[in-house]
């Protein structure tokens, strides 16, 4: 999976907390263990919606939970 970032700011947020943690009742600890990510990254993704994970991390989350990137990332236009 290619995830290319240019010098272009795109307002996005991650929805991992809402989708997996709140929606499915998965704890941050379980999210960390399921994905095999580092504890720091897993907890940051779970706690900080403004944190956008790398492409490989997004791919890992998608594979583990059988979701699409659009399920865990949300674009919101400037207002």
Secondary structure as GFF3:
##gff-version 3
##sequence-region A 1 79
A	DSSP	beta_strand	12	14	.	.	.	ID=ss1
A	DSSP	alpha_helix	16	16	.	.	.	ID=ss2
A	DSSP	pi_helix	17	22	.	.	.	ID=ss3
A	DSSP	alpha_helix	23	24	.	.	.	ID=ss4
A	DSSP	alpha_helix	28	35	.	.	.	ID=ss5
A	DSSP	alpha_helix	39	47	.	.	.	ID=ss6
A	DSSP	alpha_helix	55	65	.	.	.	ID=ss7
A	DSSP	alpha_helix	69	72	.	.	.	ID=ss8
A	DSSP	beta_strand	73	75	.	.	.	ID=ss9
###
